[in-house]
Amino acid sequence: MIFVNRVDGIEEGIYYFSRKENSLTQIHKGDFSEASKFANCIQDLGKDSAFTINMVSQKPKKEYEYKLLNFEAGIIGEVLYLEAEAKNLRGCGIGCFFDNLITEEILNNVNYLALYGFSVGSPKTDGRIVKLN
């Protein structure tokens, strides 16, 4: 599931990407940057990013499948870090999110499991961080 906040050439809204079908479908139109912030534990990353991905999957039937799904989500996150840097953007993993809000309220599917979040956007300077030169 992708919250598109500010991406040239793509309308704002919430999208669902199916890897199986290799297709991107808009499921809600409009500005959902505040919803993205709320869904991702009220963190500004969701609102301020160009887009935020919340990785979801069908609920696993066996315990080892759950571990593999999380492993795969982590690998996808690492690739997103590299791809963002290659485009002169920044990425940030989001480990805190409201599972049921994402799966039951936004996707309207209780058979899905939220696994991992990731935001991509232009870098912002954080005034709380002191540079040591």
Protein Blocks (a to p, Z undefined) as FASTA:
>chain_A
ZZdfbdghiacddddddfklopacdfbgcjfklmmmmmnooiaklmmpmbdcdddddddf
bfklmmmmmmmmmmmmmmmmmmmmmnopacdddfbdcfklmmmmmnopakbccfbdcddd
dddddfkbccdZZ
